Amino acid sequence: MELQKQDYHVDRPLMNQEQLEELGRWDLTPRTYQWRTWLKCSHARARALLIQHLPVLGWLPRYPVRDWLLGDLLSGLSVAIMQLPQGLAYALLAGLPPVFGLYSSFYPVFIYFLFGTSRHISVGTFAIMSVMVGSVTESLAPDENFLLDSNSTVNETARDVTRVQLASTLSVLVGLFQVGLGLVHFGFVVTYLSEPLVRSYTTAASVQVFVSQLKYVFGLQLSSHSGPLSLIYIVLEVCWKLPQSVIGTVITALVAGVVLVMVKLLNDKLQRYLPLPIPGELLTLIGATGISYGVGLKQRFGVDVVGNIPAGLVSPEAPNPQLFVKLVGNAFAIAVVGFAIAISLGKIFALRHGYRVDSNQELVALGLSNLIGGIFQCFPVSCSMSRSLVQESTGGNTQVAGAVSSLFILLIILKLGELFQDLPRLIWLVTFVATILLNLDLGLAVALAFSLLLVVVRTQLPHYSVLGQVSDTDIYRDVAEYSDAREVPGVKIFRSSATIYFANAELYSDTLKQRCGVDVDHLISRKKKLLKKQEMKLKRLQKHKSPQEQAVSSQDNSVSINVNTNLGDIKSNDVESSKTKARPENELEEIVASGQEDAKAIAVPTLKALGLPQPDFHSLILDLGALSFVDTVCIKNLKNIFRDFREIEVDVYIAACHSPVVTQLEAGQFFDASITKQHLFVSVHDAVTFALQHSKSGPISPVLATKL
C-alpha cells in the first residue's frame, strides 16, 4: 500500500526547557520521606500491612465456595497424586531418604498457602532444586566418609543423618536469603534472569537429572563426584562398571519407563474425553510396589527398594550454624534459581487469569516455606511446572488446591507411608535446569555473570549516529541509514542509543568529537599556544616602551587577552593542519602597535583572527532522548562538551531530554550562569530552528525556513 503524501501544518512557538516548565507549570512534587510513611499508624494501615504480608486473609474470607470449592478439591487431589511419587523420587535426587521428600511436599506447601500471591503454582519438590541439593550433600558428605572399617560397606544410617542435617540447614539458609531479599524489595533481581538464560538453563538440566539416575537404573555403586566436570566422570564410571549391572533393576526401570510413556501418550490422545488425566505416575508406583512385594524383587533379584518409610512427623530441629559458611554460596544460588522458576510460572498464570503477582511477597512466601520447612528437616523447594499445569487444567482456582494436596500428603505420611517400602527406585526422566560440564551453582554463576557482562558491553558499545533532516519533515534520522536524510548546513546533531554513565561517558565524548570531523582537543591546544605567544609578545613590547608611553598605553590602548586556564591537560596532536598557518611575528607586532581600535578588536580573539581553521558548523545539538538517568560522571562530561566546543566557537544545545533526567541534572548542579535551561529544547527540530535563527553566521535563510 503506497502512502499518500499529505500537507500538514503545526503552528507553535519554539520551546526550550525553561519555557516548557513555565507553560506547563512544572513543579517538583515535595519529597515524601519513606520512613515517615512507615511510621504512620492507623487501623487501615495495620490491616493493609497484615493483608500484604499474609495474603490469605485477603482472599479466603471472600472465597466463593459454591463456584470454586469443587474445582479446588479435584485439583488438589490430582496434584497430590503427582506429588507423592515425585516427592519420593526427588528425595533420592537430593541424596536423602525418600520420606524426606514427603516432608518437603507437606510443610512448604501449607506455608505457601498462607503467604503466597499466586493462585495456580504448585509449590513443593522440584527436580532442579533436588539435583542442586544433591550436589551439595554428595560433595560434603560423600560415601567414602562413611565406610565401615571391616569392609567397603557404607554406613548408610550415619551418612543419611549427616546429609539430612546438611539439606535442612541449607533449606534454612535459602529461606533466610529469600525472606531477606523480599523484605528489602529485591524482587527485581529476576529481571536479570532473561528468558534465554532460564530456558537454556532448564533445557540442559535433563542431562544432569538423567546422568544422576543412571546408577539406579543399572544398580551400580558409584564413587562420589562433585565440582566441574563431575558429570563427565560419572558417565565414564558408569560405562566402566556396566558389566556389573543388576539385570533385575534394568528390567524394572525399562518396564516402568515404557508404562509412563504409554500413559502419557494415552493422556494426550484422550485429553478431550477425560475429566482428569490418567495418573500414570501413581499407577506405576502402586503397580511396582505390589509386584516388588509379591515377587520379592529385592530378595530374589537384588533390586534396590525405597526401604523403611517411618510413619508420623518428625520433631523440629534447629539448624547447625557451623555449616553456614560451607553452604552460603550454594544457598544463594539455590535461592535465586528457586525464586526465578516460581516467579516466572506465577506471572504466566497471573497474566492468563487476570490477576497480579507480587514478586517481593513471592520471595517472602517462598523463603518462609524453605525456612520453616528446613526446621522440620525438609530440603529446599520451589514450584513444579508439571504440577502447576495440572493444578490449573483440572479446575484449580486458588491455593486451596495446594492446601488439599498437602493434607493428602500428610495422610500418607501418618498412615500410608509404610505401604510404599517395597517401591523400586525408578528412573525419573525430567527435562529441567542443569549444567552439563559444571555443577548447577557454578553454571548459574557463569550464566548470571555473562548476562550482566553482556548488559555492560551493550552500554559501552552503543550505536552513535549523526542525524539529518528527512526532506520536508521535522523528523531527524541517521544519515548513514536514511539516504534522504540530509545534515542541516551549519548544524551537527549527535545521538547515542544508550544512556551515558561512568562506563561509557569518555567513549561518548571521544566519538562525538570524531564524528564532528574536527580535532577539537588539538584545535584548543593550538589556540592556547597562540594566545600564550601573543601574551608574551605584548609583555616584551611593553618592556621596551618608556614609562610615559606605558602609562598612555595602559590608559588608551589596554589590551586584555583571556587565556582559559581551566582547560586542564589537553592532548596534543603531532599532525599539523596543512591548510592552517599562523600569522608571522611581524604581523603580530603590527597588530599590537596599531591604534586603539585594533587593540579592542583582539580583546576577544577568534579562531579566524588567530589564523586557525574554523569548524564547518556553528551549532552542536545533543539528542539525549535515550538517556534514562545521569550520574556525576555524565554531568561532568556534558559540561566539558559545552566548554570545549564553545572554545572553538560552536554553540551547544540539548534536545529531547526527559523530565526525570532534567531533575537529575538540576540536582547535580549542571545548570549555572553559562548553561541554563534555555539551552534545552523539547525536540531536535526546536533546537535546530533556534540554532539557525541565532547563529553567528546570520539569520536563517528563506530556503531553510521553507524546509524547516
GILINJO-V549033 format. One record per residue. RES is the residue in one small letter. D_FIRST is the distance of its C-alpha to the first C-alpha in Angstrom with 2 decimals. Layout:
[[RES/D_FIRST] [RES/D_FIRST]]
//
This chain:
[[m/0.00] [e/3.79] [l/6.44] [q/9.29] [k/12.61] [q/15.22] [d/18.90] [y/20.71] [h/24.27] [v/26.12] [d/29.86] [r/32.19] [p/35.09] [l/35.11] [m/36.07] [n/38.19] [q/39.39] [e/42.65] [q/41.12] [l/38.58] [e/41.47] [e/43.47] [l/40.71] [g/39.71] [r/43.37] [w/42.71] [d/45.75] [l/46.62] [t/47.66] [p/51.32] [r/51.65] [t/52.97] [y/55.08] [q/54.38] [w/58.06] [r/58.75] [t/56.38] [w/58.07] [l/61.49] [k/60.67] [c/62.60] [s/62.05] [h/62.05] [a/58.30] [r/57.63] [a/60.11] [r/58.49] [a/54.99] [l/56.23] [l/58.01] [i/54.97] [q/52.78] [h/55.14] [l/56.31] [p/53.21] [v/55.11] [l/56.88] [g/53.61] [w/52.21] [l/55.36] [p/56.99] [r/53.82] [y/53.51] [p/52.76] [v/55.48] [r/54.80] [d/51.09] [w/51.06] [l/54.56] [l/54.48] [g/51.19] [d/52.55] [l/55.82] [l/54.21] [s/51.81] [g/54.71] [l/56.77] [s/54.00] [v/53.46] [a/57.24] [i/57.48] [m/55.09] [q/56.68] [l/60.13] [p/59.60] [q/57.09] [g/59.58] [l/62.33] [a/60.21] [y/58.56] [a/62.02] [l/62.99] [l/59.93] [a/61.24] [g/64.66] [l/66.32] [p/68.30] [p/66.07] [v/67.47] [f/65.84] [g/62.47] [l/63.54] [y/64.62] [s/61.22] [s/59.61] [f/61.62] [y/62.26] [p/58.83] [v/57.05] [f/59.23] [i/58.87] [y/55.07] [f/55.38] [l/56.98] [f/54.87] [g/51.40] [t/48.22] [s/46.19] [r/46.87] [h/45.91] [i/46.87] [s/50.11] [v/52.33] [g/55.04] [t/55.74] [f/52.88] [a/53.02] [i/51.57] [m/54.04] [s/56.88] [v/56.30] [m/56.19] [v/59.41] [g/60.93] [s/60.35] [v/62.30] [t/65.16] [e/65.68] [s/65.69] [l/68.04] [a/70.20] [p/70.19] [d/72.48] [e/74.68] [n/75.88] [f/77.39] [l/79.31] [l/82.80] [d/85.70] [s/87.20] [n/84.18] [s/80.44] [t/79.71] [v/77.31] [n/78.60] [e/75.61] [t/77.05] [a/77.33] [r/73.98] [d/72.19] [v/73.87] [t/72.71] [r/69.14] [v/68.94] [q/70.11] [l/67.52] [a/64.68] [s/65.76] [t/66.24] [l/62.82] [s/61.34] [v/63.08] [l/61.80] [v/58.22] [g/58.57] [l/59.93] [f/57.01] [q/54.46] [v/56.30] [g/56.78] [l/53.14] [g/52.10] [l/54.54] [v/53.24] [h/49.64] [f/48.72] [g/46.24] [f/43.40] [v/44.84] [v/42.72] [t/39.70] [y/40.95] [l/41.14] [s/37.55] [e/36.13] [p/36.38] [l/39.97] [v/40.99] [r/39.27] [s/40.87] [y/44.15] [t/44.30] [t/43.23] [a/45.98] [a/48.61] [s/49.09] [v/50.93] [q/53.27] [v/54.00] [f/54.52] [v/56.88] [s/58.79] [q/59.63] [l/60.82] [k/64.39] [y/64.44] [v/63.02] [f/65.71] [g/68.45] [l/68.93] [q/70.55] [l/68.50] [s/69.23] [s/67.27] [h/64.48] [s/62.47] [g/60.50] [p/58.05] [l/58.00] [s/60.00] [l/57.60] [i/58.41] [y/62.13] [i/61.94] [v/60.22] [l/62.81] [e/65.68] [v/64.38] [c/64.17] [w/67.66] [k/69.15] [l/67.48] [p/70.83] [q/72.19] [s/69.64] [v/71.02] [i/70.16] [g/70.36] [t/67.83] [v/65.34] [i/65.66] [t/65.28] [a/62.08] [l/60.61] [v/61.49] [a/60.08] [g/56.83] [v/56.46] [v/57.13] [l/54.54] [v/51.83] [m/52.75] [v/52.69] [k/49.28] [l/47.88] [l/49.60] [n/48.10] [d/44.58] [k/45.25] [l/46.98] [q/44.93] [r/43.78] [y/47.37] [l/49.28] [p/49.65] [l/50.60] [p/50.12] [i/53.26] [p/55.00] [g/55.39] [e/56.69] [l/59.36] [l/60.41] [t/60.71] [l/62.67] [i/65.07] [g/65.52] [a/66.11] [t/68.56] [g/70.49] [i/70.71] [s/71.74] [y/74.47] [g/75.73] [v/75.77] [g/76.69] [l/73.96] [k/75.30] [q/78.93] [r/78.53] [f/75.44] [g/75.09] [v/71.68] [d/70.98] [v/70.52] [v/69.37] [g/72.96] [n/74.45] [i/72.16] [p/74.32] [a/74.05] [g/73.48] [l/71.78] [v/72.83] [s/74.15] [p/72.08] [e/72.83] [a/72.13] [p/70.08] [n/71.82] [p/70.93] [q/72.32] [l/69.37] [f/66.75] [v/66.86] [k/66.28] [l/63.45] [v/61.55] [g/58.95] [n/58.24] [a/58.22] [f/55.48] [a/53.30] [i/53.88] [a/53.23] [v/49.81] [v/48.79] [g/50.04] [f/48.25] [a/44.95] [i/45.02] [a/46.09] [i/43.60] [s/40.66] [l/41.54] [g/42.45] [k/39.09] [i/37.30] [f/39.45] [a/39.31] [l/35.52] [r/35.65] [h/38.30] [g/37.44] [y/40.32] [r/41.03] [v/43.06] [d/45.10] [s/45.11] [n/48.31] [q/50.15] [e/49.06] [l/50.77] [v/53.88] [a/53.89] [l/53.50] [g/56.06] [l/58.58] [s/58.11] [n/59.01] [l/61.68] [i/63.59] [g/62.95] [g/64.47] [i/67.60] [f/67.94] [q/67.53] [c/63.89] [f/61.59] [p/58.17] [v/55.48] [s/51.81] [c/49.54] [s/48.86] [m/45.40] [s/46.78] [r/49.07] [s/46.44] [l/44.11] [v/47.10] [q/48.06] [e/44.65] [s/44.16] [t/47.68] [g/47.28] [g/48.28] [n/47.32] [t/49.51] [q/51.93] [v/54.58] [a/53.50] [g/54.41] [a/57.73] [v/58.50] [s/57.81] [s/60.02] [l/62.83] [f/62.61] [i/62.94] [l/65.90] [l/67.58] [i/67.22] [i/68.65] [l/71.60] [k/72.50] [l/70.53] [g/69.98] [e/73.08] [l/71.83] [f/69.30] [q/71.90] [d/71.79] [l/67.99] [p/67.21] [r/64.89] [l/61.79] [i/59.01] [w/56.06] [l/52.76] [v/50.00] [t/46.73] [f/46.96] [v/47.26] [a/49.63] [t/49.93] [i/51.17] [l/53.22] [l/53.98] [n/55.28] [l/52.88] [d/53.92] [l/53.52] [g/50.18] [l/48.92] [a/50.34] [v/48.66] [a/45.27] [l/45.52] [a/46.76] [f/43.95] [s/41.32] [l/42.90] [l/43.27] [l/39.59] [v/38.80] [v/41.23] [v/39.92] [r/36.32] [t/37.56] [q/39.68] [l/36.96] [p/33.99] [h/31.21] [y/32.37] [s/30.12] [v/30.52] [l/27.78] [g/26.42] [q/24.53] [v/20.90] [s/21.09] [d/21.34] [t/20.90] [d/23.46] [i/21.80] [y/23.91] [r/23.03] [d/25.01] [v/25.59] [a/26.07] [e/22.59] [y/20.53] [s/21.38] [d/20.43] [a/22.68] [r/26.09] [e/29.34] [v/30.85] [p/34.09] [g/37.09] [v/35.26] [k/34.76] [i/32.49] [f/33.22] [r/31.70] [s/32.75] [s/30.74] [a/33.92] [t/36.59] [i/39.69] [y/42.99] [f/46.23] [a/44.90] [n/42.31] [a/43.44] [e/45.27] [l/42.40] [y/40.10] [s/42.61] [d/43.21] [t/39.53] [l/38.99] [k/41.84] [q/40.69] [r/37.11] [c/38.56] [g/40.36] [v/43.71] [d/46.67] [v/47.36] [d/50.39] [h/52.05] [l/51.51] [i/53.04] [s/55.91] [r/56.68] [k/56.56] [k/59.05] [k/61.35] [l/61.43] [l/62.06] [k/64.81] [k/66.25] [q/66.32] [e/67.98] [m/70.67] [k/71.20] [l/71.74] [k/74.22] [r/76.17] [l/76.31] [q/77.52] [k/80.35] [h/81.69] [k/81.98] [s/85.15] [p/85.33] [q/85.26] [e/82.15] [q/80.46] [a/81.24] [v/79.88] [s/76.83] [s/76.19] [q/76.44] [d/74.64] [n/72.51] [s/71.27] [v/68.41] [s/66.23] [i/64.18] [n/61.85] [v/61.34] [n/58.97] [t/61.00] [n/58.48] [l/56.13] [g/57.76] [d/57.95] [i/55.24] [k/54.73] [s/55.64] [n/54.19] [d/56.51] [v/54.13] [e/54.71] [s/52.21] [s/53.50] [k/52.12] [t/54.06] [k/57.81] [a/59.94] [r/62.26] [p/65.82] [e/68.63] [n/70.38] [e/67.27] [l/67.21] [e/70.89] [e/70.21] [i/67.60] [v/70.02] [a/72.88] [s/70.98] [g/71.43] [q/70.14] [e/66.84] [d/65.91] [a/67.01] [k/64.74] [a/61.85] [i/61.86] [a/62.38] [v/58.71] [p/58.08] [t/54.62] [l/53.12] [k/53.52] [a/57.16] [l/57.81] [g/56.32] [l/53.52] [p/49.92] [q/47.42] [p/43.94] [d/41.11] [f/39.65] [h/41.42] [s/39.38] [l/38.17] [i/35.69] [l/35.65] [d/32.50] [l/34.12] [g/31.25] [a/31.74] [l/35.40] [s/36.48] [f/40.20] [v/42.69] [d/46.16] [t/49.10] [v/48.18] [c/44.72] [i/46.32] [k/48.91] [n/46.35] [l/44.28] [k/47.50] [n/48.44] [i/45.12] [f/45.81] [r/49.35] [d/48.64] [f/45.91] [r/47.99] [e/50.80] [i/48.76] [e/47.82] [v/44.23] [d/43.22] [v/41.47] [y/39.12] [i/37.40] [a/33.99] [a/32.02] [c/35.13] [h/35.17] [s/38.10] [p/39.88] [v/39.89] [v/41.29] [t/43.98] [q/44.88] [l/45.08] [e/47.50] [a/49.54] [g/49.75] [q/51.09] [f/48.28] [f/48.66] [d/51.78] [a/52.98] [s/50.83] [i/47.61] [t/46.63] [k/43.67] [q/42.96] [h/41.63] [l/38.97] [f/35.74] [v/33.15] [s/30.26] [v/29.95] [h/28.92] [d/32.14] [a/34.20] [v/32.81] [t/33.47] [f/36.94] [a/37.77] [l/36.98] [q/38.97] [h/41.96] [s/42.11] [k/45.46] [s/43.99] [g/43.62] [p/41.29] [i/37.55] [s/36.68] [p/34.97] [v/32.12] [l/31.42] [a/31.90] [t/29.15] [k/26.69] [l/27.90]]
//
